[in-house]
Amino acid sequence: MKTLLLLVSLLLALPAFSVECPEGLFEAPNGKCRRERRIEAPKAKKVDVPGLGTLRAKRPIPKLSPPTSPAAIPSPMPVPGGLGGGTLFKQGQLPTDRIGQLAVTVLVPETLAPTNENLVWLFLTSTNRTEKGVEFVVGYSRAGKAFMGVFDWSCSETHPCPAERGGVIVPLTAPDWIWTHDVVETPEYLFPVIDDGKHKHSGLRYVNRTERIGPEVPPRWRNTVRVWNQGAGLYDLVYEHEYVVEQQSCVVTGCAWWGPILESFPDEANPIVPEIREVGFEDARLRYDGGLAMLDNVVTDFSAVTAPWTLSHSEPNHSYGAGNVFPNKANCGIGPELILLLTLFWRRLRSGSAV
């Protein structure tokens, strides 16, 4: 049974192909194009998280030093704040004036323990390269377990975001958390992953999408978040919001410049960065106006992770893991198991991205 589970996780962890799925389908962890279903969003405010704007105003992410691309990060520094490091979009790359869609797998340990008492918050998050897009966040609070949440930048007086607060739906008229939710309450969103450093993890894959809809001027937009449901074998549409606004072109102005990052907020009274279990991202790719792009060194930069965390692996810049305490490495050995794995891999190659 252990061998079978390992083979399944290895198959899921094989590098997925950069396929552009037909409209209405989205790439699953195994590279296939899968459909979605609309579900009721998880209940709100299971985790009471402070406003991102308030947190980020206190701690700007330092500029790259030395800068690998002088125009990569605008000055003065906008949000996000915090420390941590990760993948940053280069200015002038990846225009999203019609669509920005980030798909990525997040490495999700149950907690950051053993010694994360000084780390008040850690967010694993990313924009989809649009100014008024939506962030899907996997986060941790001090010694707490992993949570996930939706933060929408498009909420406004003219186009409020409906959100549950205390059992009542209220209109949010400024960027805010729509909901937060403990990951442990939706185990169907986790699946086995072997990262590019060969470490065994639980992973969560999501699609964070902002698209222009209709011919209206000013333009109408839709923000959506989809999370891969391993049990059902499809994506759950967990969030949607439509609004009308003239968005900035982030390629020009430098807005939404952070890709998959580790955004941490140490204790103000004791800011020593603690040791943590490995966290990170795998197979990040962006659908933009020009097609589908892996987040490589051509279109992104990489900001070094906060000491004493170390990179366990890096596939520039779409996959990386960082921390101090690392999971066991996978070891499938040789023999019948490897033959079976190669056979399954060959079948997947031949089947391509068909549903």
Phi, psi and omega in degrees: 000318179298321179296319180296316179298321179295318179297319179297315181293324177295319179297318178296328186273354179298144182305127180278152180276147178281084180255146176260103185291151175301155180303133182095351176240153183222148187287125179277171179303332181269008177091351178283155175270124184235157182276180179236168170220146179275129179232166173289133182298148175305152181299145188277158168057040169291333176236126182272100185255134177296164178298137181297321181299318180295314180297314187289335179293337183278331189222092176289141174292129181295150177292157176297136182220114355285152183292132175278342176213107187306330182262013186292324184234126183290162179223133004289163187288126172274187170296154010276170174249205179081184178235171175142301179099179179139206188270130182235133179290137176282137176296139183092355182246150170062067178294137181230050180282346177242322182206140170225118184223111177261130173239131184201151172257130179259134174279122192234088169293154182299317175221169176269355181313155031267335192230054182259023185295336179272355183262101186293315179219145167224124179246131168258107192213171178196150166274172172252023174079014176245148185296314185255031182283196183232141175255133169257124190242132163257124188222170179219145175236122182038243182267015184283167177279168182297140172232165175230156182198163178245127174238122186250126180272358185263355183297134184207172177299321183278334180223074182292156178260119177292131180214148180276131174223112180063035179084001181241138176279124181236153178272125176266125188251013175211159179309134187196167168294130174274313172202157169228157195197134178293129181300324184300338181280350177229068182298341179293347179271358179254145177213158182289137180227138166247113187284179182291349172267007178071018176271145180270128184224170158263135182238159175225127181247136180221162176236121183248111194231135170232126184223145174280133182234132177081168185265006187298154172229120359295160190285150174263140183232160175226126171261134177220154174229130177236138179239133180292127178257104185295324181292320182273343181071033178204177178267139171265123173280105188258351181201145179205138176209131177251147183201166180238125181193153169271106181276149171295153169272107186294338175298327183269312188270341181089010176289164177047055187267355181260126170271209181298113184231160169259110184249110188243151180229096179293165177298129180300323183281336182216080191279017177294125181286124184275168171285147181220163170289157184297133172230169179161199186222153176226142169055047176283135178212150184239126168271125183225187185302329184268002180131223184237132184228132163289148182275078184265187182290345180286320187252352181223160168248173178228124177266129185303144181286158183293132172292143011268014178295147178233151175286127175274330176198160176207124171247093193305131339246027187272344182219133173196158175225146183213152178154205180229330181248119190246145178293169176296151176275148178285145178214097183273350178066201177233167179119206185301323181298316180294321178299316178297317180300314180296324178296315178297320179297318180296321178297322179293322176301315183290327183281343178062224184252023181293151180289000000 
